[in-house]
Amino acid sequence: MYNFPIGVILESFRTDRSTAMKKAAAIGANGIQMYATTGQNSPENLNAQARRDLLNEIKGEGMVFSALCGDLG
């Protein structure tokens, strides 16, 4: 069975995405949950390069996605 990392919701830090990731890493989180319906993280605002940059930023903090949140249907 696969162990899914427990992630923190970035928006709960009430700051920009990069700062939230740094704060999440500082408290020892190994995964993040991110709302992906509006704003900076919405699919229409994440082109291929932006998705790669986001993934590299997450990996650079030693974390993974544990969930994408929002009404994606």
PyMOL commands that set and color helices and strands:
alter all, ss='L'
color gray80, all
select helices_A, chain A and resi 10-13+17-26+39-41+43-45+48-60
alter helices_A, ss='H'
color red, helices_A
select strands_A, chain A and resi 7-9+31-35+64-69
alter strands_A, ss='S'
color yellow, strands_A
deselect
rebuild
show_as cartoon
